[in-house]
């Protein structure tokens, strides 16, 4: 995997350099974020919560997952916004 890659929400994964696009459903991700996503995919459910990531990787992952869920559920998830608001005020 190259240093930075593009994740396509409609495509459901990483694009090759030739297919890279820009837009609201395309995210440029660091190698660390891609490695973390692969680690999550390969880990058992009970081990995922024990994985440690940098703030940057966590933020990139959150942004992609939120967009992915919004795209495939076709409506905004109010519970995610609520949890984010709680985090902003120091709860959760």
JODA-V731681 format. One record per backbone hydrogen bond with DSSP energy under -0.5 kcal/mol. CO is the residue of the C=O (numbers start at 0). NH is the residue of the N-H. E is the energy in kcal/mol with one decimal. If there is no record, write none. Layout:
co:nh:e
CO:NH:E
CO:NH:E
This chain:
co:nh:e
2:30:-1.0
4:28:-3.4
5:14:-3.1
6:8:-0.6
6:26:-2.4
7:11:-1.3
7:12:-1.4
12:7:-3.4
14:5:-0.6
15:18:-0.8
15:19:-0.7
16:19:-0.8
22:25:-1.5
24:8:-2.9
26:6:-3.3
26:28:-0.6
28:4:-2.4
29:33:-1.9
30:34:-2.7
31:35:-2.3
32:36:-2.7
33:37:-2.3
34:38:-2.2
35:39:-2.5
36:40:-2.3
37:41:-1.8
38:42:-1.1
39:42:-0.6
43:46:-1.3
43:47:-1.3
44:48:-0.7
46:49:-1.4
47:50:-1.5
53:57:-2.4
54:58:-2.5
55:59:-2.6
56:60:-2.6
57:61:-2.4
58:62:-2.3
59:63:-2.2
60:64:-2.7
61:65:-2.5
62:66:-2.1
63:67:-2.7
64:68:-2.6
65:69:-2.6
66:70:-2.5
67:71:-2.4
68:72:-2.6
69:73:-1.3
75:77:-0.9
76:79:-0.6
76:80:-1.3
77:81:-2.5
78:82:-2.4
79:83:-2.1
80:84:-2.3
81:85:-2.2
82:86:-2.0
83:87:-1.9
84:88:-1.4
85:90:-3.0
86:89:-1.2
89:91:-0.5
